[in-house]
């Protein structure tokens, strides 16, 4: 497996002392999806239950020379059925993590948020990219760049809280609160840019205890968020500037562009996780590398163990 800057490797090192987490893998009917699940099992991160057309899974394994060993396969007719049966495994208590295979994200998310048989909680579901950026000094969370297209202020409260809880699950030093930079095009509040109004409101909501466990600042332009020097040049005094753990983006388009810029221009690695459901959901792209899928499994395993401690 390719070695990055060491941030993901430290997560994997932590997982060596943790028990593998039972994980329902929905429709792993493509080589990289199946390889990711099997290699994550070999790394001791997850105990996968493969959910999908059994004959198709076995065919993919045979053609790609993947040893399935004694892994359990739950037969399903098609991708939608795979998603539903994977969710059912969580509801039955047989799985503590859900993992996307080679089906469309919408198919899995529809099963997760279904009012009849899904995994809803009181929170809005959101996505977080956990990014290893070579030019940044720590793991960086970008949210939400995959699920909520045009989030309202209330949606952003849940997106922010989900991300804070994620960082607190990953962080070993609990005395340090995660820092959230709420991004906009400018660092001043103006009615002409609704994202700046939302940023200011979120900061006040954190002061009033409506968002807990983190330190928020915004609106911050990207340069002010990432560079302490840039913030000081503009006269911005902020403990978040230059040191955020989380970048809260104004909408999906901005977040998706940012995450992909970091990936393709800054050679960042990214793991993907859906938050706000009853269990963590590993949501990777069908084009993601096996390394990315394994990193996502490591993050999900740590979050699942943190969830066990609070139950």
Secondary structure, DSSP 8 states (H G I E B T S, - for coil): ----SSHHHHHHHHHTTS--EEEEEE---SHHHHHHHHHHHHTTSEEEEEEE-HHHHHHHHHHTT---TT-EEEE-SSHHHHHHHHHHHHHTTS-SEEEE-SS-HHHHHHHHH-TTTS---SS--EEEEEEE-TTSSS-EEEESSSS-SS--HHHHHHHHHHHHHHHHHH-S-TTS-EEEEEE-SSSS--TTSHHHHHHHHHHHHHHTTSS-SEEEEEEE-HHHHH-HHHHHHTT---SSTT--SEEE-SSHHHHHHHHHHHHHHS--EEEEEEESSSSEEE---TT--HHHHHHHHHHHHHHHHHHHHH-
